[in-house]
Amino acid sequence: MMDATRTDDDASVDWHEHAYDLARGIAAYTASPLVEGLARVVARHPEAEIANAFNHKQVACKMWARDRLFESCGGRFGRIWVLGGWYGVLPAMLFEDGRFDIGMIESIDIDPHVAEIAETLNRTAGERFRARTSDMYTLDYAAERPDMVINSSCEHIVDVRGWLDMLPEGTLVLLQSNDYFSEPTHINCVASLEAFEAMAALREVRFSGALPTKNYTRFMLIGSV
Ligand SMILES: C[S@@+](CC[C@H](N)C(=O)[O-])C[C@H]1O[C@@H](n2cnc3c(N)ncnc32)[C@H](O)[C@@H]1O
């Protein structure tokens, strides 16, 4: 029977407690540092939209990125930058994958609220993970020289080619965009893979493909500028 004295706040607290218990249980069962990190985020950052960042479509897109990255570029990297990195889900997935040997991953996002959450998610990576707050248009790519630049948020930035022009020639990149025009925060979607290829105009393309999902298609390019 419904309890008429229960408030929306009570329901929200219950939801977080259940989600925390469930994530901790799954982490214990799977021995997954990533799921352990999700449990920490649920407990410490109830405001974070972690269920959105880790929904099955987001996970599928990032597994796709991880697998094609390994096939096109191998698994050894000194320093990877993930731009528009949000809560750091992709770094957590790369750290957990035994095929990869990565010195350091930095997740860089313009939103000052996400760095602490990304750090919480990736805490088990220790000094191999760092979250930074910066606009990707203001970074000094030539001075810092990451050996792989990942941007799976191309639909969120105004001028993809203008941004790519900031990278030193030969820099390896993995780019994702999509045709999800109806989402208000997507300011620069592309209608097709061909349109994305034309927009990026990479000097060398190692992988180019599309991943259809229920509501939209995600596009990915791996290569160098
Ligand atoms: C919704 S999220 C990520 C979406 C993407 N599908 C993914 O999971 O990779 C997009 C992120 O890009 C960030 N962002 C947008 N413009 C940026 C910029 N100029 N520099 C750095 N981060 C940016 C936003 O703050 C946001 O966290």
Ligand as a Chemical Component Dictionary entry (heavy atoms), coordinates in Angstrom:
data_LIG
# 
_chem_comp.id                   LIG 
_chem_comp.type                 NON-POLYMER 
_chem_comp.pdbx_formal_charge   0 
_chem_comp.three_letter_code    LIG 
# 
loop_
_chem_comp_atom.comp_id 
_chem_comp_atom.atom_id 
_chem_comp_atom.alt_atom_id 
_chem_comp_atom.type_symbol 
_chem_comp_atom.charge 
_chem_comp_atom.model_Cartn_x 
_chem_comp_atom.model_Cartn_y 
_chem_comp_atom.model_Cartn_z 
_chem_comp_atom.pdbx_ordinal 
LIG C1  C1  C 0  27.524 15.470 -22.621 1  
LIG S1  S1  S 1  29.189 15.318 -22.594 2  
LIG C2  C2  C 0  29.752 13.953 -23.509 3  
LIG C3  C3  C 0  28.932 13.450 -24.667 4  
LIG C4  C4  C 0  29.565 12.367 -25.490 5  
LIG N1  N1  N 0  28.568 11.652 -26.172 6  
LIG C5  C5  C 0  30.450 11.426 -24.705 7  
LIG O1  O1  O 0  30.002 10.749 -23.778 8  
LIG O2  O2  O -1 31.619 11.365 -25.028 9  
LIG C6  C6  C 0  29.871 16.640 -23.540 10 
LIG C7  C7  C 0  30.912 17.342 -22.721 11 
LIG O3  O3  O 0  31.643 18.247 -23.545 12 
LIG C8  C8  C 0  32.028 19.315 -22.703 13 
LIG N2  N2  N 0  32.454 20.443 -23.554 14 
LIG C9  C9  C 0  31.702 21.204 -24.390 15 
LIG N3  N3  N 0  32.453 22.160 -24.978 16 
LIG C10 C10 C 0  33.735 22.006 -24.509 17 
LIG C11 C11 C 0  34.960 22.688 -24.736 18 
LIG N4  N4  N 0  35.051 23.719 -25.561 19 
LIG N5  N5  N 0  36.077 22.237 -24.087 20 
LIG C12 C12 C 0  36.006 21.206 -23.229 21 
LIG N6  N6  N 0  34.851 20.511 -22.964 22 
LIG C13 C13 C 0  33.736 20.900 -23.600 23 
LIG C14 C14 C 0  30.796 19.577 -21.867 24 
LIG O4  O4  O 0  31.081 20.314 -20.709 25 
LIG C15 C15 C 0  30.314 18.152 -21.586 26 
LIG O5  O5  O 0  30.781 17.656 -20.350 27 
# 
loop_
_chem_comp_bond.comp_id 
_chem_comp_bond.atom_id_1 
_chem_comp_bond.atom_id_2 
_chem_comp_bond.value_order 
_chem_comp_bond.pdbx_ordinal 
LIG C1  S1  SING 1  
LIG S1  C2  SING 2  
LIG S1  C6  SING 3  
LIG C2  C3  SING 4  
LIG C3  C4  SING 5  
LIG C4  N1  SING 6  
LIG C4  C5  SING 7  
LIG C5  O1  DOUB 8  
LIG C5  O2  SING 9  
LIG C6  C7  SING 10 
LIG C7  O3  SING 11 
LIG C7  C15 SING 12 
LIG O3  C8  SING 13 
LIG C8  N2  SING 14 
LIG C8  C14 SING 15 
LIG N2  C9  SING 16 
LIG N2  C13 SING 17 
LIG C9  N3  DOUB 18 
LIG N3  C10 SING 19 
LIG C10 C11 SING 20 
LIG C10 C13 DOUB 21 
LIG C11 N4  SING 22 
LIG C11 N5  DOUB 23 
LIG N5  C12 SING 24 
LIG C12 N6  DOUB 25 
LIG N6  C13 SING 26 
LIG C14 O4  SING 27 
LIG C14 C15 SING 28 
LIG C15 O5  SING 29 
# 
